[in-house]
Amino acid sequence: MDVQLKKGLLELCVLASLNKEESYGYKIISDISPYIEISESTLYPILKRLEATGCLTTRSKEYNGRLRKYYMITRAGKDRIKSSLDDLDELKRIYEFIYREGR
């Protein structure tokens, strides 16, 4: 898969995994991993980028004597998912054309 396409999809997967409830790094990885390969070294820069663009906020909470960082999606993050789903509909039509005409 194209690296840039995968990068964009990973960001959307992270947002989608947080769409219903807040979560933390390890849980986000386990939620996404069945669908697309992601590692900690890939996830944390994505989380920082999404936070910097206002798509996520964070809070820390103690868990087993350590602070765990929780990520929550913002209105901007939800809007980004919606916009991307609209783009996905258009992309789906393009791929259907390629598939139909390229055979």
PyMOL commands that set and color helices and strands:
alter all, ss='L'
color gray80, all
select helices_A, chain A and resi 3-17+25-32+40-52+75-101
alter helices_A, ss='H'
color red, helices_A
select strands_A, chain A and resi 56-63+66-73
alter strands_A, ss='S'
color yellow, strands_A
deselect
rebuild
show_as cartoon
